[in-house]
């Protein structure tokens, strides 16, 4: 059993993840299953995802992946702290400013340490993984 489930901190609809930036810190986030259930299921199967993150006009950062997933419940306006998946290139995007952009699958929210994300540089290595606080029996 997942430890957090006993304490009612874990939900099947809100999956806690970490976005670790080497030598800078860890950002806590949630994938919200009902926003894009197929996309989130595939992302979870492929964790951890690791690579260089890139900035797009200082409005969002994106992590290229090898995932090839289709459109699901897309939108094109995002707020600071939103997380999305861009089907056209398989990238996971982390928004640091309100942005109107191309259609993306909205998949979650950043819940702490946004300031770390705003200091991201193109040489930084970013890892998206399951939240390390959750332990199994």
Order of alpha helices (4+ residues) and beta strands (2+ residues): alpha-beta-beta-alpha-beta-beta-beta-beta-beta-beta-alpha-beta
